[in-house]
Amino acid sequence: MSDDIYVIFGSEYSPFSVKLRSYFRYKGIPHEWRPRTQENYAEFQKYAKLPLIPLVLGPKDEVLQDSTPIMEKMEERFPEKPIQPPSETLAYLSTLLEDYGDEWVNKPMFHYRWWRDEDQQAVGDGLARALLPNGDAQTREEMAGQIRKRMVPRLSFVGSNEITKDTIEESLDNLLTLLEKHLSTRSYIFGGQPSFADFGLWGQIYSCMLQPTTEKLIRTTYPNLLDWIERMLDPETTGGWEDWPRLSSTLEPLLKSEIGDLYLPWSEANGKAVFGEQPEFTVKLNEREFTQQSAKYSARSLQALKNKLSALGKVGELEEILLKTNCLPYLVAQDW
Ligand SMILES: N[C@@H](CCC(=O)N[C@@H](CS)C(=O)NCC(=O)O)C(=O)O
């Protein structure tokens, strides 16, 4: 194997892995996609600092984990076709949307994956097939059963339960409806080139296509979104970046209803709980209670968003947008 090739250990079922694979494809970064299987698990473990995919093995055995910092690093190494709009305002919004995709849209994705019997069955079988590509039917079936048994109780990790179910499902409906409209006149979220926002959101939404309930929902209701889902599998530039006046009528409602009213209030409450070492927290989202165990990674990612905003200094247009969409109070640096 050539020395300057990157190997991505991933899975078709891992939203963060497919996000990174699409990014590598778009950038034309030489890489090999290596699905993690039971057979190569020991090799994966040898490199993994965290038991998480994607894991990127770079030239000279460099090991990289965590999709966002990997993409940031690759942006420095491969500056052609940048995935951030040149405007500071839009670049920040793109980062914010990516983070919302990774940390919030992951909830409905995971919820739909393990909530209903039909989805548990389909995803359990698919994961077993991916892990045991050469396994016989009986071994795969046993593996699928074990996966289901392990994963269903993990619904609590994303806060999915009888009380939060409606908030989570309505959030996905709302996101898909707003994206459908936004993508009716453009190839990607910020125009003719994919951005951090596209990769982050797409990873989660593509995973929804591997689950019968959400696959049906998307195929029957959202034709523009479906085109974008296919386009993002191997994205190509189709034009230039748009500016905020063109984007705002369909992007602003998404920023407000999903990020300002749901994701950031949730993330702020989660951050407080993590800082106060509370194992669980409850927050009111759109007048409904949402209880879940606190999540350290999300607290770190909120802090990163705050740091990025304060490092920008004063950008009047951005502040105005963040204020109008209820996001600003959660993003100005403060100690919990
Ligand atoms: N923040 C990480 C999240 C990675 C992550 O949560 N990966 C999941 C799959 S999507 C995982 O590896 N879970 C354990 C496993 O599959 O063994 C990233 O962006 O890469």
The ligand as an SDF file (V2000), in Angstrom:
LIG
                    3D

 20 19  0  0  0  0  0  0  0  0999 V2000
  -17.4440   12.5020   18.0980 N   0  0  0  0  0  0  0  0  0  0  0  0
  -17.0790   11.2680   17.4560 C   0  0  0  0  0  0  0  0  0  0  0  0
  -18.2130   10.2620   17.6090 C   0  0  0  0  0  0  0  0  0  0  0  0
  -17.8750    8.8790   17.1220 C   0  0  0  0  0  0  0  0  0  0  0  0
  -18.9170    7.8470   17.5450 C   0  0  0  0  0  0  0  0  0  0  0  0
  -19.7950    8.1200   18.3780 O   0  0  0  0  0  0  0  0  0  0  0  0
  -18.8300    6.6530   16.9500 N   0  0  0  0  0  0  0  0  0  0  0  0
  -19.7550    5.5560   17.2380 C   0  0  0  0  0  0  0  0  0  0  0  0
  -20.3800    5.0380   15.9640 C   0  0  0  0  0  0  0  0  0  0  0  0
  -21.2160    6.3030   15.0720 S   0  0  0  0  0  0  0  0  0  0  0  0
  -18.9940    4.3640   17.8160 C   0  0  0  0  0  0  0  0  0  0  0  0
  -17.8590    4.1300   17.4270 O   0  0  0  0  0  0  0  0  0  0  0  0
  -19.5840    3.6050   18.7260 N   0  0  0  0  0  0  0  0  0  0  0  0
  -18.9510    2.4300   19.2970 C   0  0  0  0  0  0  0  0  0  0  0  0
  -18.8130    1.3120   18.3110 C   0  0  0  0  0  0  0  0  0  0  0  0
  -19.4670    1.3310   17.2540 O   0  0  0  0  0  0  0  0  0  0  0  0
  -18.0460    0.3870   18.6080 O   0  0  0  0  0  0  0  0  0  0  0  0
  -16.7830   11.5710   15.9750 C   0  0  0  0  0  0  0  0  0  0  0  0
  -17.2230   12.6130   15.4670 O   0  0  0  0  0  0  0  0  0  0  0  0
  -16.0490   10.8070   15.3490 O   0  0  0  0  0  0  0  0  0  0  0  0
  1  2  1  0
  2  3  1  0
  2 18  1  0
  3  4  1  0
  4  5  1  0
  5  6  2  0
  5  7  1  0
  7  8  1  0
  8  9  1  0
  8 11  1  0
  9 10  1  0
 11 12  2  0
 11 13  1  0
 13 14  1  0
 14 15  1  0
 15 16  2  0
 15 17  1  0
 18 19  2  0
 18 20  1  0
M  END
$$$$
